């Protein structure tokens, strides 16, 4: 885990100390994986002494963003697994930002790339044209795909959540936990693990009804271009800690969530990694976690 955190910190070369940064596409939702990426990115920006002059979600219009930043400001786009056609709102926002700011330095933080519809690769034309763009990716398949699409500056680096590693108490004793997707990235056929007599949940089960209402209110505020980050960060930290406590109570986690795997490894828990619908989990585990005695892949 320390080695992977150190590899993430090699991105420091892209962020001059004391620079001004606009952190865009904040994950204003309850996906714990995105929240871990967010918290890891905030830690990285603080370590690099970056002055974050703007934090906003994909609900913001590039024209509004342009009123808040100058050409000398670096644009940092949130990482994750939404570079492609599965989550069009995020990809369209990313494309619009790249088109609107041709003179700004832009860094797309570590992403997994997936276009299920091969005809949509033309959407990357603005990324090919931008001369000051770096796209960071989390696996070799994504790196190869972007290189073949003509994007010149592609950096292979682990997920930002690895910066959250620290020595933690042992805990455990709760047996086996199944953390399994219920969304569009769930595998088409469930293996025998999905029906095993053990605790089964997904990230959404950790969110309380009051917090869901908070999400909706903050999303409305973000669409109106109100500053939501100061209210959002405490909620994000609380949900991340709740997920951490859940996994820490168990000795073995079986999951098709990439950040279920990563968080289990950060907690020194034994984890069996199942794949998601298009191979994101296996591509990451094979590249970055194959040396860990705690991580097994099915």
Buried (B, 14 or more C-beta within 10 A) or exposed (E): BEEBBEBBBEBEEBBEEEBBBBBBBBBBBBBBBBBBBBBBBBBBBEEBEBEBBBBBBBBBBBEEBBEEBEEEBBBBBBBBBBBBBBBEEBBEBBBBBBBBBBEBBBBBBBBBBBBEEEEEBEBBEBBEEBEBBBBBBBBEBBBBBBEEBEBEBBBBBBBBBBBBBEEEEEBBEBEBBBBBBEEEBBBEEEBEBBEEEBBBBBBBEBBEEEBEEBBEEBBEBBEEBEEBBEEBBEBBBBBBEBBBEBBBBBEBBBBBBBBBBBBBBBBBBBBBBBBBBBBBBBBBBBBBBEEBEBBBBE
